[in-house]
Amino acid sequence: MQEPATVRVSGFAGLPAVLRSLGVDPAEVLAEVGVELSLFDDPDNLIGYAARGRLIRHCVARTGCPHLGLLVGQQGQLRDLGLVGLLAKYSPDVGAALHCLVRHFHLHARGATVSMAVKGDVTTLTYDIQLPHTEATDQLGDGAAAMLFNIMRSLCGAHWVPSEVLLAHRRPADDGVYRRVFQSPLGFDAECNGLKFPAYWLDHPLPAADPDLSRLLHKQIDAMESRSDSFPDQVRSVLRSALLTRHARADQVAALFSMHSRTLSRRLEACGTSYQALLDESRFEIARQMLENTALEVGQIARALDYADASAFTRAFRRWSGTTPGQWRAARVSRPAR
């Protein structure tokens, strides 16, 4: 059975302060969705990932602030990732720190992953929401991009800037707050949320590197890792990134787990599912997020999901949802603004 998707409240601990800055009482607003303000007293407290999405959506509606997620994410720091953040901080260089973040991010949040890809001299660091039907994905994505930006500055220096900030939603009518926060080129309507930067930064040494402390932290994290995800969950955790990087064939995903594709299929069947079912689940979730949050054309979304053409994607989407991508998007974007 799939484990509940949860996230430590430290990842959005700045929410009460942001609500106060926008002129509303955080205790009152949180209570309206059944959340007590005391939840934020302990950074290790957990909240359901879906519940966090509903909470953020409600806060956007109550404050009328369309970039609330960005403001909350702007408060996030490496230290908010707990043991994972400490291990990154005491790593020898930026590359090792980011590999640590990618490998162990699930200890901070289940329901999302951090991925890193290096192509030529460009590194792309992304945050991907895995949980189907999550609300406020645009707000959560903005917050994640802002937190990744702060993490990179903590590793590379206060004046570090990315080559581009990737934001998986439409460009707002006023993007001034985004320009002020990131001070970098902005890529709206992106396939994912994250940052692009020169690959040479991966070799940047970290001043706090401490091999002895790193070994101790590794031992603690290894103990936490012993409570591993189910195998279908592990496959889900890599499928989104695999899809968006065009590496989602069964043999390619199986190779990530050091096994043959037939072994991958057998293990998934033993868990009551199949590779194709998980692939369709991931494609459907990504498609819904892109249709709702971005202005990408259906053909562009089809290519992003590795379909031969728009008609093949449309047939699949109709099978999943009972309607076409265009009709689904029209029904969503015609709803009152949240």
Buried (B, 14 or more C-beta within 10 A) or exposed (E): EEEEBBBBBBBBBBBBBBBEEBEBEBEEBBEEBEBEBEBBEEBEBBBBBBBBBBBBBBBBBBBEBBBBBBBBBBBBBBBBBBBBBBBBBBBBBBBBBBBBBBBBBBBBBBBBBBBBBEEEEEBBBBBBBBBBEBBBBBBBBBBBBBBBBBBBBBBBEEEBBBBBBBBBBBBBEEBEBBEEBBEBEBBBBBBBBBBBBEBEBBEBEBEEBBEEBBEEBBEEBEEBBEEEBEBBBBBBBBBBBBBBBEBBBBEBBBBBBEBEBEEBBEBBEEBEBBBEEBBBBBBBBBBBBBBBBBBBEBBBBBBBBBBEEBEEBBEBBBEBBEEBBEEBBEEEEEEEEE
